[in-house]
Amino acid sequence: MTSIVFMGTPAFAANILEGLIEETEYTIKAVVTQPDRKVGRKHILTPTPVKKVAVEHEIEVLQPEKISGSPEADQIIALNPDLIITAAFGQFIPMKVINAAKIGAINVHGSLLPKYRGGAPIQYAIMNGDQETGVSIIYMVKKMDAGDIITQASMPITNSDDAGTIFEKMSDLGRKTLLEILPDLIAGKTTATKQNEAQVVFSPTIKPEEEQLTLEQTAHQLDWKIRALRPAPGAYFKDFNGKRTKLWNIDVLNETTTQSAGTVVECGKHVLKVAAANGTVYQINRLQPAGKPQMEITAYLNGVGQGIKAGQKLINE
């Protein structure tokens, strides 16, 4: 039976862990995940999705704040696993841990490498308007997401997808792809391919200041960013009062305008159309004014947005 140490944190990784647990030819010696964090307004200490799965199946859980130089790193090495498998773990893993795996240490990464190395590959794929993404199963090396590619699988990004839906679909794809390749990997029947360094694109973690929508973005670019940051943390603009308003859903319209970006093109009882860069136009369907819950556009126009008129500057950058 092949022994595995699994390392991961969010639901994306928990789904993959469950797939490994269901396969009788593997034994999970330990699960490594991020420490429990306080969540929500009540600051309730909450375990990670991966920890919840591990506890349910009575698997040992290790939660180092920082794995490098930790006692947990020594514990992993002492377990002498055949494989170390990581998926969205969220920390750099020292080489002495990587080298502890007898067969190898592999990572399930959420992009078609070498495109989108880093912590936010799904968000960047949507934000850049890509029509395709996927998963890469790679060997782990010291350099982030730079290991040789064992296998890849692709999937489309539709106009209705956001980061939430892609995470779910990609988790299923990653689980399926990993479980399909593992028997050949363990038997030494796979051939890995080096990444083309000339094609590397990075996807660093999204910073708070990058959540703001700008007047320089076209309607398509606004839609991509909104969906890339949905369901969390959300994308916002500063309205005519200088307050943050989050846009949760818009439609890119097949029409143009001579109005400047951020200006209301049309406003009715149930319709709010706004100009974007390069004469493009979008319709707001759902938004969230500062200090308010999300609301459909009709509720907004009947409440907070009363008095908005065509020709008015809605967005103040």
PyMOL commands that set and color helices and strands:
alter all, ss='L'
color gray80, all
select helices_A, chain A and resi 11-22+49-56+71-79+95-98+121-127+163-186+197-199+208-211+219-228+277-279+297-302
alter helices_A, ss='H'
color red, helices_A
select strands_A, chain A and resi 2-8+26-32+37-39+44-46+61-62+83-87+104-109+115-117+132-139+149-156+201-202+235-238+244-256+264-267+272-275+280-289+295-296
alter strands_A, ss='S'
color yellow, strands_A
deselect
rebuild
show_as cartoon
